[in-house]
Amino acid sequence: MEEPILSFKDVKKVYRGGSVGVENVNLTIDKGEFVCMIGTSGSGKTTLMRMINRMHDATSGEILFNGQDIKKIDPVTLRRQIGYVIQNIGLMPHMSIYDNITLVPRLLKWPEEKKRKQAERLCKEVELPEEFLDRYPGQLSGGQQQRVGVIRALAADQDLILMDEPFGALDPITRESLQDLISDLQKQLKKTIVFVTHDIDEALRLATTVVILDKGHIVQSASPEEILQHPANDFVKDLLGEERLSQARAELSSVDQIMIKDPVKITLERSVSDAVKLMRERRVDTLLVVDEEEYFKGYVDIDTITSHYKSATSVSDLLSTDMPTLQSDTLVRKTVRKMLNRDFKYLPVVDKNNKLLGIVTRTTMVDVVYDTIWGNGANDELVSEDSENVENSDHDNDDQPVKGA
């Protein structure tokens, strides 16, 4: 079994004057985890993170980094092995963006060619033009500066990155964009990230593990799904809020519980005229395509038929395969995000062998969220009206086929 990248063993921090920052902390962080630490002001989340790179030293207990007690590592040497991003970014205003990004690699005596390639590659990763490397921080927007701060922490290719409320001062749109960015980079580069935030939605969105602190103690450490389903105590419930917990009951359902089990489908060998006839009968503009054994192959839509019907003899000639699928145990929460990100009206549900089981539609998910929040049968008029609006949003008029099943 691979050794954890970080281990806290009975860690305690007492400040001068006797105030306790954290105590009785036992926590293991594996390589490749995205850990979000959250709690109210004074809960100890920032103290705990800053002990990792010895900005604060633990009063007692051990913190192991790759199996080594950090008290036995020179603080400067330790910090050069760990990336660090803070809320106010901390870029050097008198240094170019290139020099800011390559600050730690320069201290590590990387050759110039290696530094330049790394800076250019990381700029590309965060969608910053290469010519920005010659600019200065004051010439960039706040969001652009924060992107530079993120890639500066990644530039020396450290396995562990610390992030202290890095997006707290940004506007909501920029903040959401950077959350997506760091989430994608973490998965792609397989870095371990310890991320301090005061925003529970941010923690739930980013983390593989959420660590919740209260008055210097860890009160729960678990996956976002586990915390939403089984909050440890009243403090965690209050932090999450009743509305979020109610919504989570819906979002943490699996798609096989809400899918429609008889989607409109057609087999590969059927003729184009058969497809058009079925579309007309079922008033849809898209058909899911399966083989004779019900394995999902793709879809055919009216636009493709209109463009290629003269040259096509069967459905297989018009097959499109760019529609993602859902496994039957996929959480509704993840399904919502997938639909919204790609603007899908519905997605097919398949088993582990890719056999078609059903579909999940936006309307179905609206219904299950309403039922969870207000209860089955409650506010039927409101649910019915909203579902009708969702369905009608797919119609140009009543005589036109619609995408969906």
Secondary structure, DSSP 8 states (H G I E B T S, - for coil): ----SEEEEEEEEE-TTS-EEEEEEEEEE-TT-EEEEEESTTSSHHHHHHTTTTSS--SEEEEEETTEEGGGS-HHHHHTTEEEEETT----TTS-HHHHHTHHHHHTT--HHHHHHHHHHHHHHTT--GGGGGS-GGGS-HHHHHHHHHHHHHHT--SEEEEESTTTTS-HHHHHHHHHHHHHHHHHHT-EEEEEES-HHHHHHH-SEEEEEETTEEEEEE-HHHHHHS--SHHHHHHH-HHHHHHHHHHTSBGGGT-BS---EEETTSBHHHHHHHHHHHTBSEEEEE-TT-BEEEEEEHHHHHHHTTT--BGGGG-B-----EETT-BHHHHHHHHHHHT-SEEEEE-TT-BEEEEEEHHHHHHHHHHHHH-TTTTHHHHHHHHHHHHHTT-SSTTS-BS--
